[in-house]
């Protein structure tokens, strides 16, 4: 007889005593799970009890000095995420100020933890981001002194090395209010005007020239101060103050111009936004591989806000022609009168069929999606396909297989040939899988046309790559 499902209803039937025994058995020897259970027990005794236990736990983490292994890091980040949730759900409803203090203390653990871990996967950063997001949800109910809060935020951002407090001003803007934002702005402006201190200069002692040391120290310090001033300007809705934090040249950077234009649009200054974006758009001589969809999206938004429909259609078509962007084409076609869209769609199809490199055209077909166009492209330009582009060819082959098995087979053959011709032993397993898929599709293909039948293709592989035993062993062993 099948056992009962492991769900809440069936567990409740065991009763409190039996569940307690099972829980104690499950957490035995597992310090992290034991802490989680103790925190849950403290939470039932009220905010004061859980606050005390959380402070003890944070103090314990701060005292740590040894390197944290990847396995231990995973456990720790799970614990910290759980503590963030615990603070937000069990403390914040009754004691928002205490919850803020605890979340802030959790964020202040970051420098020590980053120094003791390898966070190349960003898991610790995500947890700290979660704590800041919780602060943002808590901010409207804080009721803290705005000036004092501004000083707390200023000190945290000024000393922040790992970017943990980057979003502090947006998160706390409502709690800071007009008074707090003004105080924060004054602190940043005063610090920006002051010369670097000796401690700041000491970081660049390796530079013999004092002016060079001063310049480097000032630039490093001003990065965080400029962030504060930009965020304050955003919170106050002062787009000109936000723009003033950048030089005219910086406002032409593709990483900055879209944000600047969107702020101008929000302020009802579409003409200014368009002029800024036009200065940032790449010219004909710029790198053809460069692409910044955010820049183009801001350009489209400016043209739309100004009611320049013809220019918008032209800009959308230009993006499609340059980058084979399906969204740009769809939007362009949607702006055309009846029947003109059919002609434009045919022109777009011809552009895709002729586009180089062919892998970009195949990627377009996958994203659009347009599998009939992909099949035609594969049939006519099969010899150009780079079998190394497996991140495109594999999902496209899977999508094509049901209705266009020959096109799917040709893509898989390209990947097989690349792996074997280039002796990429690490891909032999994948190549063997592709060949098995080709064999399975053989019965569905009535006519290979100008292409080799499966039997002829397999025979050619056996002759050309007979000595690649690792591949044939993978094929035999499935």
C-alpha positions in Angstrom: 0.0 0.0 0.0 1.3 3.4 -0.9 2.4 5.6 2.0 0.8 8.9 2.9 2.0 12.0 1.1 4.4 14.3 3.0 2.2 17.3 3.4 1.0 19.7 6.1 -2.4 18.0 6.6 -0.9 14.5 7.1 1.9 15.9 9.4 -0.7 17.6 11.6 -2.4 14.2 12.2 0.8 13.0 13.9 0.1 15.3 16.8 2.3 17.9 18.6 4.4 15.4 20.6 5.4 13.2 17.7 6.1 16.2 15.5 8.4 17.7 18.2 10.3 14.4 18.5 10.7 14.3 14.7 11.9 17.9 14.6 14.5 17.4 17.3 15.7 14.3 15.5 15.9 16.2 12.2 18.0 19.1 13.6 20.3 17.0 15.7 23.9 17.8 14.7 22.8 20.7 12.3 23.7 24.0 13.9 22.0 26.1 11.2 18.7 24.3 11.6 18.9 24.4 15.3 19.3 28.2 15.2 16.3 28.5 12.9 14.2 26.5 15.3 15.4 28.6 18.3 14.6 31.8 16.4 11.1 30.5 15.8 10.7 29.7 19.5 11.9 33.2 20.4 9.5 34.8 17.9 6.6 33.3 19.9 7.8 35.2 23.0 7.4 38.6 21.3 9.5 41.2 19.4 11.8 41.8 22.4 12.9 38.2 22.6 13.5 37.7 18.9 15.3 41.0 18.7 17.7 40.0 21.4 18.4 36.7 19.7 18.9 38.3 16.4 21.4 40.8 17.9 23.3 37.9 19.4 23.4 36.0 16.1 24.6 39.1 14.2 27.3 39.6 16.8 28.4 36.0 16.4 28.7 36.5 12.6 30.7 39.7 13.0 33.2 37.9 15.3 33.9 35.3 12.6 37.3 35.4 11.0 37.8 32.2 9.0 37.1 31.8 5.3 33.6 30.6 4.6 33.4 27.6 2.2 31.0 27.6 -0.7 28.8 25.0 1.1 28.8 27.0 4.3 28.1 30.2 2.4 25.0 28.6 0.9 23.8 27.7 4.4 24.6 31.2 5.7 22.9 33.0 2.9 19.8 30.9 3.4 19.9 31.7 7.1 20.3 35.5 6.5 17.4 35.4 4.0 15.3 33.7 6.6 16.3 36.3 9.2 15.3 39.1 6.9 11.8 37.5 6.5 11.6 36.9 10.2 12.3 40.6 10.9 9.8 41.8 8.4 7.0 39.5 9.4 7.4 39.2 13.2 9.0 42.4 14.3 8.2 45.1 11.8 4.4 45.0 12.3 4.6 46.0 16.0 8.1 47.6 16.1 9.1 49.1 12.8 12.0 51.2 14.3 13.5 48.0 15.9 13.0 46.2 12.6 14.9 48.9 10.7 17.7 48.8 13.2 18.0 45.0 12.8 17.9 45.1 9.0 20.5 47.9 9.0 22.7 45.8 11.2 22.3 42.9 8.9 23.5 45.0 6.0 26.5 46.1 8.0 27.6 42.5 8.2 28.3 42.6 4.5 32.0 43.9 4.5 33.2 41.2 6.8 31.3 38.5 5.0 32.5 39.6 1.5 36.1 39.5 2.8 35.6 35.9 4.0 33.8 34.5 1.0 33.9 34.1 -2.7 30.6 35.6 -3.9 31.3 35.2 -7.6 27.8 33.8 -8.0 26.3 36.9 -6.3 24.2 34.9 -3.7 25.4 37.0 -0.8 24.7 40.2 -2.7 21.2 39.0 -3.5 20.5 38.5 0.2 21.8 41.9 1.1 19.6 43.3 -1.7 16.7 41.5 -0.1 17.4 43.2 3.2 17.5 46.6 1.5 14.2 45.9 -0.3 12.6 45.0 3.1 13.8 48.4 4.4 12.1 50.1 1.4 8.8 48.4 2.3 9.3 49.4 5.9 10.2 53.0 5.3 6.7 54.6 5.2 6.1 53.5 8.7 9.4 54.3 10.3 8.7 57.7 12.0 12.4 58.3 12.7 14.0 61.7 13.0 14.7 62.7 9.4 18.0 64.6 10.1 19.4 61.7 12.2 18.3 59.2 9.6 20.0 61.3 6.9 23.3 61.2 8.8 23.0 57.4 9.3 22.5 57.0 5.5 25.3 59.4 4.7 27.8 57.5 6.9 26.8 54.1 5.5 27.1 55.2 1.9 30.4 57.0 2.5 32.0 54.0 4.0 30.4 51.5 1.6 33.0 49.5 -0.3 30.8 46.7 -1.7 27.8 48.7 -2.9 25.5 47.2 -0.2 24.0 50.7 0.5 23.8 51.8 -3.1 19.9 51.8 -2.9 19.6 53.3 0.5 18.4 56.7 -0.6 15.6 55.4 -2.9 14.6 52.9 -0.2 14.4 55.5 2.5 13.3 58.5 0.5 9.8 58.5 2.0 11.1 58.2 5.6 13.7 60.9 5.0 11.1 63.4 3.6 11.9 66.9 2.6 13.9 67.6 5.8 16.0 64.4 5.6 16.7 64.8 1.9 17.8 68.4 2.4 20.1 67.3 5.2 21.6 64.5 3.2 22.2 66.8 0.2 23.9 69.3 2.5 26.2 66.7 3.9 27.2 65.4 0.5 27.8 68.9 -0.9 30.0 69.8 2.1 32.0 66.6 1.9 32.5 67.2 -1.8 33.8 70.7 -1.3 36.2 69.6 1.4 39.8 68.5 0.5 40.7 64.8 1.0 41.8 64.0 4.5 45.1 62.3 5.3 43.5 58.9 5.7 42.1 59.2 2.2 45.4 60.3 0.8 47.2 57.4 2.6 45.4 54.9 0.3 47.3 56.3 -2.6 50.7 56.6 -0.9 52.2 54.6 -3.8 51.8 57.8 -6.0 54.8 60.0 -5.4 53.1 63.2 -6.7 50.8 64.7 -4.1 48.6 66.3 -6.7 48.1 62.9 -8.2 47.3 61.4 -4.8 44.8 64.2 -4.1 43.1 63.7 -7.5 42.7 60.0 -7.1 41.5 60.3 -3.5 39.0 63.0 -4.5 37.7 61.0 -7.4 37.2 57.9 -5.3 35.4 59.8 -2.6 33.2 61.7 -5.0 31.8 58.6 -6.6 29.7 57.8 -3.5 28.9 61.5 -3.0 27.7 61.9 -6.5 25.5 58.9 -6.1 23.9 60.5 -3.0 23.3 63.8 -4.9 21.8 62.0 -7.9 19.5 59.9 -5.7 18.4 63.0 -3.7 17.7 64.8 -6.9 15.6 61.8 -8.1 13.7 61.7 -4.8 13.0 65.4 -5.1 12.0 65.2 -8.7 14.7 67.6 -9.7 15.9 66.4 -13.1 18.3 69.3 -13.6 20.1 68.6 -10.3 20.3 64.9 -11.4 21.8 65.9 -14.8 24.2 68.3 -13.2 26.1 65.4 -11.6 27.4 64.5 -15.1 29.5 66.3 -17.6 28.0 67.0 -21.1 30.3 64.2 -22.5 29.1 61.7 -19.9 25.5 62.4 -20.8 26.3 61.0 -24.3 27.4 57.6 -22.8 25.1 54.8 -23.7 25.1 53.7 -20.0 23.8 57.2 -18.8 21.9 58.8 -21.7 18.8 56.5 -21.5 18.3 57.2 -17.8 18.7 60.9 -18.4 16.2 60.9 -21.3 13.6 59.0 -19.3 13.8 61.5 -16.5 13.4 64.4 -18.9 10.4 62.6 -20.4 8.8 62.1 -17.0 9.3 65.9 -16.4 7.5 66.7 -19.7 10.6 67.8 -21.5 10.5 65.5 -24.5 12.4 67.9 -26.8 15.3 68.1 -24.3 15.2 64.3 -24.0 15.4 63.7 -27.8 18.3 66.1 -28.2 20.2 64.3 -25.5 19.5 60.9 -27.0 20.4 62.0 -30.5 23.9 63.1 -29.2 24.3 59.6 -27.7 23.2 57.5 -30.7 26.0 55.8 -32.6 27.1 57.2 -35.9 27.6 55.2 -39.2 31.3 54.8 -38.4 30.8 53.3 -34.9 31.3 49.7 -34.1 28.6 47.7 -35.9 28.7 45.1 -33.2 27.7 47.7 -30.5 24.1 47.4 -29.4 22.3 49.1 -26.5 18.6 48.4 -26.6 18.0 50.8 -23.7 19.4 53.6 -25.8 17.1 52.8 -28.8 14.1 52.3 -26.5 14.7 55.8 -25.0 14.9 57.1 -28.6 11.6 55.5 -29.5 10.0 56.9 -26.3 11.1 60.4 -27.2 9.8 60.2 -30.8 6.5 58.8 -29.5 6.1 61.5 -26.9 6.7 64.2 -29.6 4.1 62.6 -31.9 6.7 62.1 -34.7 5.2 58.9 -36.1 7.1 58.8 -39.4 10.4 59.2 -37.5 9.4 56.6 -35.1 8.6 54.1 -37.8 11.9 54.9 -39.5 13.9 54.4 -36.2 12.2 51.1 -35.5 12.9 49.8 -39.0 16.5 51.0 -38.7 16.9 49.0 -35.5 15.4 45.9 -37.2 17.8 46.3 -40.2 20.8 46.7 -38.0 20.1 44.2 -35.2 17.3 41.9 -36.5 15.2 42.9 -33.4 11.8 41.2 -33.5 10.2 43.6 -31.1 11.2 46.6 -33.3 9.8 44.9 -36.4 6.5 44.0 -34.7 6.1 47.6 -33.5 7.0 49.0 -36.9 4.5 46.8 -38.7 1.8 47.8 -36.1 2.3 51.5 -37.0 1.8 50.9 -40.8 -1.5 51.3 -42.7 -3.4 48.3 -43.9 -1.6 46.4 -46.7 1.6 48.3 -46.3 2.4 46.0 -43.4 2.3 43.0 -45.7 4.8 44.5 -48.1 7.1 45.5 -45.1 6.9 42.0 -43.7 8.0 40.6 -47.0 10.9 43.0 -47.1 11.8 42.1 -43.5 11.8 38.4 -44.5 14.3 39.1 -47.3 16.6 41.0 -45.0 16.7 38.1 -42.6 17.4 35.6 -45.4 20.4 37.7 -46.5 21.7 38.8 -43.1 25.2 38.0 -42.0 26.3 36.3 -39.9 23.7 33.7 -40.5 23.7 32.7 -36.8 22.2 36.1 -36.0 19.5 35.5 -38.5 18.8 32.1 -36.9 18.7 33.7 -33.5 16.1 36.1 -34.9 14.0 33.2 -36.2 14.1 31.5 -32.8 13.2 34.7 -30.9 10.5 35.9 -33.3 9.6 33.0 -33.6 9.4 32.2 -37.3 10.3 28.5 -37.8 9.3 28.4 -41.5 11.8 31.2 -42.2 14.4 29.4 -40.1 13.9 26.3 -42.2 14.3 28.3 -45.5 17.4 29.9 -44.1 19.0 26.6 -43.1 18.2 25.1 -46.5 19.7 27.9 -48.5 22.7 28.8 -46.3 23.5 25.5 -44.6 27.2 25.7 -45.5 27.7 28.9 -43.6 26.3 27.7 -40.3 28.9 27.7 -37.5 28.4 24.5 -35.4 30.1 26.3 -32.5 26.9 28.4 -32.0 25.3 25.6 -30.0 23.4 28.0 -27.7 21.3 29.0 -30.8 21.4 25.8 -32.8 20.3 23.4 -30.0 17.1 25.1 -29.0 16.3 26.0 -32.6 16.7 22.3 -33.7 14.4 21.2 -30.9 11.8 23.8 -32.0 12.1 22.7 -35.7 12.1 19.0 -35.1 8.3 18.3 -35.0 7.4 20.2 -38.3 10.7 20.5 -40.0 12.8 17.5 -39.2 15.3 17.9 -42.1 16.1 21.5 -40.9 16.6 20.2 -37.4 18.9 17.4 -38.7 21.0 19.9 -40.6 21.6 22.0 -37.5 22.5 19.0 -35.5 25.0 17.9 -38.2 26.6 21.3 -38.1 27.3 20.8 -34.3 28.5 17.2 -34.8 30.9 18.2 -37.6 32.3 21.1 -35.5 32.9 18.9 -32.5 34.6 16.1 -34.5 36.5 18.3 -37.0 37.9 20.5 -34.2 38.5 17.5 -31.9 36.4 19.0 -29.1 36.4 16.0 -26.9 34.4 17.8 -24.3 31.5 18.0 -26.7 31.6 14.4 -27.9 28.8 13.4 -25.6 26.5 16.2 -27.0 27.6 15.3 -30.5 26.6 11.6 -29.9 23.2 12.8 -28.6 22.7 14.9 -31.7 23.6 11.9 -34.0 21.0 9.8 -32.1 18.4 12.5 -32.7 19.3 12.5 -36.4 18.8 8.7 -36.5 15.4 9.1 -34.8 14.3 11.7 -37.3 15.4 9.7 -40.3 12.0 7.8 -40.6 10.2 11.2 -40.8 12.2 12.6 -43.6 11.0 11.4 -47.0 13.4 13.3 -49.1 16.8 14.7 -48.1 17.0 16.7 -51.4 20.6 17.7 -52.1 21.7 16.7 -48.6 23.2 13.3 -47.6 20.8 10.7 -46.3 21.3 9.6 -42.7 23.0 6.4 -43.8 25.4 8.3 -46.1 26.2 10.9 -43.5 26.9 8.2 -40.9 29.1 6.3 -43.3 31.0 9.5 -44.0 31.5 10.0 -40.2 32.8 6.5 -39.8 35.4 7.0 -42.6 36.5 10.4 -41.6 36.5 10.1 -37.8 37.1 6.4 -37.3 39.9 6.9 -34.8 37.8 9.1 -32.5 36.9 6.2 -30.2 35.7 8.5 -27.4 32.9 9.7 -29.7 31.9 6.2 -30.9 32.0 4.9 -27.3 29.6 7.7 -26.3 27.3 6.8 -29.1 27.3 3.1 -28.3 26.7 3.7 -24.6 23.9 6.2 -25.2 
